């Protein structure tokens, strides 16, 4: 899905949820869409300041929080950054695959696997917080 189609779908998704994709939120989402892999908040702030000189960190963080809450982005804690979610209605605690060579990121639905990990953890008396599990390796495009 190209960026224009994604943004239109994101707009419809927000409207259906009774919230608004404001100009700043949309611009932050557009900036995230320009990155192939994980993007950090301060990279986005620097990009945003090119058109909104007065943009401050809270502006970006509020927009990112909204976009994560609405299911448009994933916060990847292990990489201290964000990636685009290509399917808005997922559980948002999936498996994130990151290529160590090119930085390509792929999200896959691993709900059953993650549920099994939570159950195994619970059996050991350990509660696991919902989150994305990150695996690193090399994608099929990069040489081994």
C-alpha positions in Angstrom: 0.0 0.0 0.0 1.5 3.3 -1.0 1.7 6.3 1.4 -1.4 8.1 -0.1 -3.5 5.0 0.2 -2.2 4.3 3.7 -3.0 7.9 4.8 -6.5 7.7 3.4 -7.1 4.4 5.2 -5.7 5.8 8.4 -8.0 8.8 8.1 -11.0 6.5 7.7 -9.8 4.3 10.5 -9.6 7.2 12.9 -13.0 8.5 11.9 -14.5 5.1 12.5 -13.0 5.2 16.0 -14.4 8.6 16.7 -11.1 10.4 16.7 -9.4 12.9 14.4 -6.2 12.6 12.5 -5.1 16.3 13.0 -2.7 18.0 10.7 0.2 17.5 13.1 -0.6 13.8 13.7 -1.0 13.3 9.9 2.3 15.0 9.3 4.1 12.8 11.9 2.5 9.7 10.3 3.7 10.9 6.9 7.2 11.3 8.2 7.2 7.8 9.7 6.0 6.4 6.4 9.2 7.7 4.8 11.4 5.4 6.8 11.8 1.7 5.8 12.5 0.5 9.3 12.4 1.7 12.9 12.4 5.5 13.3 13.2 7.3 16.6 11.2 10.2 18.0 14.1 12.6 17.7 14.6 11.8 14.0 10.9 12.7 13.5 11.3 15.9 15.6 14.2 17.0 13.3 12.2 16.2 10.2 9.1 18.0 11.6 11.1 21.1 12.5 12.0 21.5 8.8 8.4 22.6 8.2 7.3 23.5 11.7 10.3 25.3 13.2 8.7 25.7 16.6 7.9 22.0 17.0 9.0 20.6 20.4 9.5 17.1 21.7 6.1 17.0 23.4 4.4 17.7 20.0 6.0 14.6 18.5 5.5 12.4 21.5 1.8 13.3 21.8 1.3 12.5 18.1 3.2 9.3 18.4 1.2 8.2 21.5 -2.0 8.9 19.6 -0.9 7.0 16.5 0.1 4.0 18.6 -3.1 4.2 20.6 -5.1 4.2 17.3 -3.2 1.2 16.0 -1.4 3.0 13.2 2.1 2.6 14.6 3.9 0.1 16.8 6.2 1.2 19.6 9.2 -1.1 19.4 10.6 -0.8 23.0 13.6 -3.0 22.3 14.8 -0.6 19.5 13.5 2.6 21.2 11.5 3.5 18.1 8.4 3.2 16.0 7.3 1.4 12.9 4.2 1.6 10.7 1.5 -1.0 11.3 0.1 -2.1 8.0 -3.0 -3.7 9.4 -4.8 -1.5 11.9 -6.8 -4.1 13.7 -4.0 -6.4 14.9 -3.4 -7.0 18.6 -0.2 -4.9 18.6 1.9 -7.3 20.5 3.3 -9.2 17.5 6.6 -10.4 16.3 8.9 -7.8 14.7 11.7 -9.0 12.4 14.6 -6.7 11.9 17.3 -7.1 9.3 20.7 -6.4 10.9 22.2 -5.6 7.5 19.7 -3.2 5.8 17.3 -2.3 8.7 14.2 -3.7 6.9 11.4 -4.4 9.4 8.6 -6.9 9.0 5.7 -7.4 11.4 4.0 -10.8 11.5 1.0 -12.0 13.5 2.4 -14.3 16.1 -0.5 -14.2 18.5 -0.5 -17.9 19.1 3.2 -18.1 19.7 3.1 -15.1 22.1 0.1 -16.6 23.9 2.1 -19.8 24.4 5.1 -17.8 25.7 2.8 -16.0 28.2 1.2 -19.3 29.3 4.7 -20.9 29.8 5.8 -17.8 31.7 2.6 -17.9 33.9 3.3 -21.6 34.6 6.6 -20.5 36.1 4.9 -17.8 38.1 6.0 -14.9 35.9 3.6 -12.4 34.4 4.7 -11.1 31.0 3.6 -7.6 29.8 2.1 -7.4 26.3 4.7 -6.1 23.9 6.3 -6.7 20.6 8.9 -9.4 20.5 11.9 -8.4 18.3 14.0 -10.9 16.4 17.1 -9.8 14.5 18.7 -11.6 11.6 19.1 -11.1 7.9 16.3 -10.7 5.4 16.2 -12.7 2.2 17.5 -9.8 0.1 20.7 -9.3 2.1 23.6 -11.7 1.5 24.1 -14.2 4.3 
